[in-house]
Amino acid sequence: MKKYAEIGGYMGMVLLQGALLPSLFAVLYYRNKITLPMDYLLMLWTGLVLYLIRSIVQKDILYTISNSIGVLSNGVFILILTGVM
């Protein structure tokens, strides 16, 4: 049962972190204008950073990988939307 829970956890990570990809590709490759509230993105990014810190302290590999991906991808998205990239 633990093996299935672990596999499910990694599948969930892929789905959650992949949810941003369609919007990110639309902005990067098609130059679509996407308007998301910056406070939403910053709160999401801050939450991911806090989860990342917790996962590192607890030595939870699944959450460390997942939150690292989330912090990086959302950080890039914020930079693109603000015009820095």
Secondary structure per residue as TSV (DSSP state, phi and psi in degrees):
chain	resnum	aa	ss	phi	psi
A	1	M	-	360.0	-38.9
A	2	K	H	-62.4	-36.0
A	3	K	H	-62.7	-43.1
A	4	Y	H	-67.2	-37.2
A	5	A	H	-64.5	-39.9
A	6	E	H	-65.6	-45.1
A	7	I	H	-62.0	-43.7
A	8	G	H	-60.3	-38.3
A	9	G	H	-62.1	-44.6
A	10	Y	H	-68.7	-35.6
A	11	M	H	-65.1	-42.1
A	12	G	H	-61.5	-39.6
A	13	M	H	-60.0	-46.3
A	14	V	H	-61.0	-44.5
A	15	L	H	-65.0	-46.3
A	16	L	H	-65.4	-46.0
A	17	Q	H	-73.5	-26.4
A	18	G	H	-78.0	-12.5
A	19	A	T	-63.4	-27.8
A	20	L	T	-80.6	-22.0
A	21	L	H	-57.8	-44.3
A	22	P	H	-58.6	-42.2
A	23	S	H	-67.7	-41.2
A	24	L	H	-63.6	-44.6
A	25	F	H	-64.5	-38.4
A	26	A	H	-61.1	-39.4
A	27	V	H	-74.1	-44.8
A	28	L	H	-70.6	-48.2
A	29	Y	H	-95.8	-29.8
A	30	Y	H	-110.8	-1.6
A	31	R	-	54.1	32.4
A	32	N	-	-68.0	144.2
A	33	K	-	-86.9	120.1
A	34	I	-	-119.1	128.4
A	35	T	-	-112.3	107.8
A	36	L	-	-117.2	141.4
A	37	P	-	-60.6	128.0
A	38	M	H	-62.3	-33.5
A	39	D	H	-64.0	-35.3
A	40	Y	H	-61.8	-49.3
A	41	L	H	-64.3	-41.6
A	42	L	H	-67.7	-38.1
A	43	M	H	-66.5	-40.4
A	44	L	H	-61.9	-47.0
A	45	W	H	-64.1	-43.3
A	46	T	H	-63.2	-42.2
A	47	G	H	-60.9	-41.8
A	48	L	H	-63.9	-40.4
A	49	V	H	-62.3	-43.6
A	50	L	H	-65.4	-41.0
A	51	Y	H	-63.0	-38.2
A	52	L	H	-62.5	-45.8
A	53	I	H	-59.1	-45.1
A	54	R	H	-61.2	-44.0
A	55	S	H	-67.0	-34.1
A	56	I	H	-68.0	-44.8
A	57	V	H	-61.2	-40.4
A	58	Q	T	-84.8	-2.3
A	59	K	T	56.9	43.7
A	60	D	-	-97.8	104.5
A	61	I	H	-64.2	-43.4
A	62	L	H	-57.3	-51.0
A	63	Y	H	-69.8	-32.6
A	64	T	H	-64.4	-45.1
A	65	I	H	-63.9	-49.9
A	66	S	H	-61.2	-46.9
A	67	N	H	-72.1	-30.2
A	68	S	H	-63.7	-44.0
A	69	I	H	-62.2	-44.5
A	70	G	H	-63.5	-44.0
A	71	V	H	-62.8	-44.5
A	72	L	H	-65.6	-51.1
A	73	S	H	-67.2	-40.5
A	74	N	H	-71.1	-33.4
A	75	G	H	-63.0	-43.9
A	76	V	H	-62.4	-42.9
A	77	F	H	-61.3	-42.8
A	78	I	H	-63.3	-43.0
A	79	L	H	-62.8	-38.8
A	80	I	H	-66.5	-46.1
A	81	L	H	-66.2	-29.0
A	82	T	T	-87.0	-3.9
A	83	G	T	87.1	5.6
A	84	V	-	-71.6	-35.2
A	85	M	-	-109.8	360.0
